[in-house]
Amino acid sequence: MKVLVTGGAGYIGSVVTERLLNNGYDVTVFDNLERGHRAAVDSRASFIEGDLRHANVINDAMARVKPEAVLHFAAYALVGESMERPELYFENNLGGGMNLAAAMIRCGIPKLVFSSTCATYGTPLRVPIDEQAPQKPENAYGESKLGFEKVMTWYAKCHGIQSVFLRYFNAAGATDRLGEDHNPETHLIPNVLQVALGRSAAVRIFGADYPTPDGTCIRDYVHIADLADAHLLALRDGVSGAFNLGYGTGASVRQVIDAARRISGCEIPCETAPRRAGDPPALVAAGEKALKELGWRPQYTDLDAIIESAWRWVRQYPDGYEKER
């Protein structure tokens, strides 16, 4: 099966690309390398450097590759930035996505697997969150992702594109080859591990007065290898609709820091900072639908195992993808 992976040079896209290739798929990666890394793209994949905001570029790429399905990861994904510069997020995540969808319609591509997010739910009425929960984003990032979900829901009805929305909770961890390398880095686990490496002085805890047991935000951390497995399952014919990808257990910021201390053997100082705009107190998945309908069977449900995989990677590649491996 021939697939096009947009954003395949990014954190999750690169892991999914590797998993697809290992399972016999013919993969072309489409990425502008603005926030991804050429070194993260598996050498077995074809590569097209391009930007979804340029409709002619994705039109040409789609016509050239003629994939049977598209896996769409290319997006900005920083909550704080989305609240400071929302226009970037609607132009790239929504506008670029619509260019991708138009190219799919033009070339008759029947299947899309979309990298969505639990940020589309905002602060939930209840936790854990199932797929029927109201979608009321509290940041422009979540709104831009929800906007594209709505577009593709209508395109499914009007154009027959079979669309799957995989709403990730917090992607984390690493494989042997591939890990998390963002600039700037806003995700908790890599920032905690940078302190353990001695490259940062302290972890900043954004808000310690949330209505949670220890006052810090709670998130459902999901290993990227498990996320990758879900994408392969979602490519099957007949699979469509939304699926939450989470383990149904949450860990607070302080619990993550404590786990990293155990695993690294380092002190890891921390300091409290003001809350970030758009951060809900708790996001934990009700993942039964993915288990039953996708047949998803996560392997890394232990927080310590997730952090241990990330710790191995950052020790092996302390400069991330700065140097070609």
N, C-alpha and C positions, 0 to 999 in steps of 0.2 A: 504494500500500500504506500502510495506516494503522499507525503504530507508537507505542508509549509508551516514552519514555526516562526511566528513573529516574536521578536524579543528573545530569541534563542541564545543570545550572548549574555543574558542576565542571570540572576541567581537561580530562580526556579526554572526558567526556560532552558538553561544549559543542562540541568539535571534531567529534565524531561527529554531533551534531545538525545542525551546519552542512553537513556532507558529505551527510547524508541529504536535507536540503532542496534542496541543489543538484542532487540526482539525482531529484527529483520525488516524494519520500515526503511523506506527511501526518504531521507530527510533533507529539506532545504531550509536553512536559517535565513531569515530576513531581519536585519537589525541595523540601526543607524550608529551604533557604538557610542552614543552620547553618554549613556550610563551603564552600558554593558562592557564586556571585555572580549576582544578577539581571541585571546588565549583560552577563554572558557569554552569556545566552540569546538566541539569534537571534530577531529581532522577527517573523520569519515563522512561528515555532512557537507553538502554544497553550501556556499555562503554568498548572499547578496547583500551588499551594504546599501541601505535605503531607508527612507523616512516615510511613515504612513501619512504624514501631513502633506506629502506631495502626491496627489492622486495619480499623476501620470507614471510615477515610479512604481507604485504598487500595482497599477494596471498592467504595466509591462512585465513585472515580475510574475504576476499571476498567470498571464497569458503564456509566458515562457515555461513556467514550471508545470502548469496544469495539474495541480494536486487533487487528490480525492477528498482531502479534508484539510482544514486550517486549525492550528492550535494557536490561540492569540494571547500573548503575554506582554506585548509591547505597551508600556504605560509608565507614567510617573506615579510614584507610590509613597510620597512623603506627606503625612497628615499635616504637619506644621507648615510646610511649604504651601500646601494647598489652601491653607487659610490666609496666607500672606499674598499669594499670587494665584488666585483661583482661575484666572484667565488661561494660565498655562495648562491647567488640568482639563478644562473643557475643550481647548483647542487640540491638545494631544490625545487625551484618553477618549473623548467623545468624537471630536472631529476626525481624528486619525482613524478611529474605529469605523466611522461611517464610510470613509474612503475605502477601507478594507472590505466592508460589507458590499459596497457598490462594485468593487472589483470581483468579488465572489459571484454576485448576481450576473455580471457581464460574462463571466467565464463558465457559469453553470456549476459552481462548486457546491455540493449538497450538504456539507457538514462543517460545523464550527464548534470547537471546545474553547470556552472563554474563561480566562483567569480572572474571576471576580473576587469578591471580598466580603467578609462579615461587616465591614464598615458601612455597607448598605443598610444595615438594621438600625444604626445609631444606638442610643441607650435603650435596651430592650425592656419590654414590660415584664418579662419573666426570663429567668436563666435556669437551665440551658435553653438555647434559642433553636427553634425548629424553622423549617423553610416557609411555614405559613405566618411567621411573625411579621408584623408591620415593618415595612422598609421606610425608615425615616432618618436618613443620614444626617450627621451632625458636623460633617466637614465636606469640603468641596471634592476631595478625593473620592469619598464614598458616593457622593452625588454623581460624579462623572462616570463611575462604574455602573451605578444604577441606571443612568441615562442610556448607556449602551445595552444593558440588559433589556430595557424597554424597546429600544430600536429593534433588537434581534427577535424579540417576541412578536412584533408586528411583521418583521420580514419572514419569520417562520410561517405565519398565517398567509401572507400575501405572495411570498416567493418560494415557499417550501423548503427553506434552509433549516435543517435539523440542528438546533442549537442546544448546547449544554452549558449551564452556568455553574462553575465550581466555585463556591463561596468559601475561600480559605479563611481559617482563623489565623493564628500567627505562625507563619513558616519559620522553621529554625533547623539548626543542625547542618551537617555536611556529609558528603560521601568521601571516599578516599581521594578523589581527584578534585572535587568541586565544592566550593564553600562560599561564604557570604563576604563580599567585598564591595561596599558602597562608599561613595564620597559625595556628600558627607554621610557618615553612618549614623542612623537614628534608631536602629533596632537594639533592643536591650541586650540580648545575649552577646553579640559581637562587641558591644561597648564594654560590657562587664569583663570580657576576656582580654580586651586591650589593657585594662587596668591590671589584670593578673599577669600579663606579659611585661608590665612596667612601662608601657607606652602612653598611658594616661594616669593622671594622679588619683582620680576618684570617679566613681559612678555617680551620675546625677539622677536622683529620683524625682521625677516630675509630679509632685503632689503626694503628700503623705496624710491627707485629710479626707480621703474618699470614704464612702460608707461600706467599707470592706473590713474584714477582721483585723488586719494590721494597718489599715489606712492607705495602702497602695493599690494600684490597679491590678486586676486579675485578668489573665489572658490564657487561652487554650493554645498551647504550643504544639505544633505538628511538624514532624520530621519531613524534610523535603523528599526523601526516598519514598515515603508513604504518599505524599502528594503526587509524585511522578506515577506511581502505580494507578492512582485514581484516574489520571488522564488517559492511560492506555485503556482502562475499562470504559471510559466515556466515549472512546472512539467507535465502539461497537455500533453496528446499525440498529436503529430502533431506540437508542438511548437519547433522551432529551429532557429538558427542564432543569431545575435548580437542585443542587446538592450542597449541603454544608459539609465541609471537611474539617473535622475536629475530633478530639478524643473524648469529649464530654467531661473532661476534668480541667480545672483551672489552677494556675499558679500565680501568686502575687509577685510583684517586683522584688520584694524582700526575700521571698522563697527562692526565686531564681538566683539572687545574689548568694544566698546561703548555700545553694547547691553548687554554684561555681566555686565557692570557697572550699567545699569538701573535695571536689574533683581536682582542682588545681593545686590545693595545698597553700594557697596564697591568702593574704589578709583581705584584700579588696576593700579599701576604704570607700565610703559613700557619703554623699551630701545631698540635702534636700533642696529642691528648686521649686518655683511656682508651677502650678498645673499648666499643661499645654492645652491650647484651645482645641476642642473637638475630640477629646479623649473620654470615652465612656468609662464608668467605674469597673464594669465586668463584662467580658465577652467570652462565653463558653458555649460550645456547640451541642445541640442535640443531633447526633450523627446517625441515627437509626436508618434514615432513608438511604444514605450511601451504603450502609452495611447490607441492607435488604435488597435494594434495587440494583446497585452497581456490583454487589458482591465484594466490596472493598474490605480488605483484611489488614489493618495497620500492624506494623511490626515493631514500632519504636514508641510505645505508649508511656514509657518511663522517662520523666524529666531528666534524671541523671544521665541516662543513655543518650538523650538528645544533646545535652551540654557536653558530654564526653566526646561525642563525634566532632562537635565544633571546636573543642579544645585541641584535639589531635590535629585538626586542619590548620588552625592558626599557628600552632607551634611549628608545623612543617612548612607553612607558607606565611611567615609573619608580615611579609610585604604584599600579601594577596597576589593579585595578578600583575603586579608592577613589572615583574620579570617573567618573560615567556618561559614556560616550563617544558 
